Amino acid sequence: MAKKKSPATARPAGPKRQITQLDRELLKLLSQRRRLAEELAQQAASTASAQLAAEDEAIEKLAGNASSGLPDAYVRAVLREVMAGCRVGQRAVRIAYLGPEHTFSHLAAVHRFGAAADLTPVSSIAAVFEEVDRGTSDFGVVPLENSTDGRVTDTLDCFAKTRVTVCGELPLRIHHCLLGSGPRAKLTTVCSKPQALSQCRKWLAQHLPGAELRPVASTADAARMAKDDPTVGAIASGSAAAPLGLKLLAENIEDQPDNVTRFAVIGGETPEKTGRDKTALWFEAPHEPGSLADAMAIFKRQKLNLTWIESFPIPGSRGRYLFFLEFVGHQAEARVRRALESLGKKATQLEVLGSYPQADPID
Ligand SMILES: O=C(O)C(=O)C[C@]1(C(=O)O)C=C[C@@H](O)C=C1
């Protein structure tokens, strides 16, 4: 018969065994949490926006008060993933993004909604808008502007053509890599989305001056092309290399070290005022002297700080322009409502795209 060890002589478990034990406990707790989330969902159905707002609030409370000593970004990412994995018993929250997998839009969508969310890759920015407009997806993630390269025209074009709203912003720090399946010296072509090529223009001129620069629909599309041809390099996210079996031929090749792309989260309901919000809109001013200055004076009068302004030609109407505008404030504020009312009287067209919390860049 085996001799039982007395508690006094039992050796304490080593760190490896303790970690395995903790992982088991974590899984038990996660499945308990998932069951409770299912119970809650059966008691009270909620919209995708309400679900997301409740998650945001919970993450904010937990991450804000964390005494764990864990890095804040880590705590937030883990909690987001835990919550995404517990979105059960209710209709899945569907999110469309410019695919295929491993684009920067994909990274932004994972950051906002979690990898366990129902993420749908589509082949163009216009297709993201269509998904949201048709209601096939609850939300979409689209690039809006880049700190090096400026506005993303396709996105502004879609805002002008559809009635899709904005419910969030996601500024993401963009680090570009050169990916390939062969050696760098063999590259004759470099593919990427035009915005990514433009953000690395100086690096390309210096390091691959003879290469043909070929624009494609997304950085991950470029990576797929590089996989099939060793003479083709792709500018894409480093995270696309391993899953596609590509080599990292150069890292951090963006011309500006502080290269940030601001994504818009489209669809959903307008989030409540947080006290640190922005409002986005577009308008057309009458074609007469001083009309744009008069429109801007409204914001000055109401002491509303502008954060972005773009003029954009109205597709198919030569000489006519839309102005995209973003300012600090929420539609729930009286001074914002007053400004929108005055602008509505001056503008020949006005579309308020939405109010949403201001966000800090994600590394
Ligand atoms: O092609 C991608 O990976 C995208 O998500 C699109 C996009 C863009 O159009 O701005 C997003 C971020 C980078 O600025 C480069 C490309």
The ligand as an ORCA input file, in Angstrom:
! r2SCAN-3c Opt
* xyz 0 1
  O      -4.744     47.884    -45.546
  C      -4.852     47.875    -44.306
  O      -4.205     47.142    -43.559
  C      -5.811     48.787    -43.677
  O      -6.374     48.487    -42.636
  C      -6.050     50.123    -44.349
  C      -5.057     51.228    -43.931
  C      -5.528     52.606    -44.523
  O      -6.156     52.645    -45.564
  O      -5.145     53.616    -43.931
  C      -5.058     51.345    -42.455
  C      -3.951     51.711    -41.759
  C      -2.683     52.060    -42.436
  O      -2.680     53.456    -42.479
  C      -2.617     51.526    -43.821
  C      -3.696     51.011    -44.446
*
